[in-house]
Amino acid sequence: GQDFVDQSASVEFVELYEYLQASIGGSVSEVYYESGLEAYNQGDYQSAIRDLEKAYQYDAGGDDVLYYLALAHYDSGDIAGASELFHELLNVFPESTFADKARQRLEEIGY
């Protein structure tokens, strides 16, 4: 996990990890995003959360990934987690096409 990379991994491991991340991170992210979105649409929010978290980990440039991750948390009943992610979306991607939807959800839940 990321904790290992940040805290315990050797310099060589980190260099290899970063190289692979740069080389294939986008395609890995896309696979997890598609899988997570499919799980979300089927109402399997825990699988959606797992896959969308991985998609965002591999490519943090996806405002759509972050929005659906927040929705999956919301629909699973994790309102606090959803609120945190909607706020992150607004902070990281203030001009996103999902920004208004995120604000609306935050208003609905009172966060």
Number of C-alpha atoms within 10 A of each C-alpha: 5 9 8 10 14 10 8 11 14 12 10 9 12 15 12 12 14 13 12 11 16 12 11 12 18 17 14 16 23 19 14 21 26 16 18 28 22 16 20 23 12 10 14 16 23 16 17 28 22 16 25 31 22 20 28 22 16 20 21 16 14 19 22 16 26 25 22 23 29 29 25 29 21 20 16 18 12 13 19 14 17 27 23 14 21 28 19 17 24 18 11 14 16 14 12 16 11 19 19 13 13 23 16 13 18 17 11 9 12 9 14
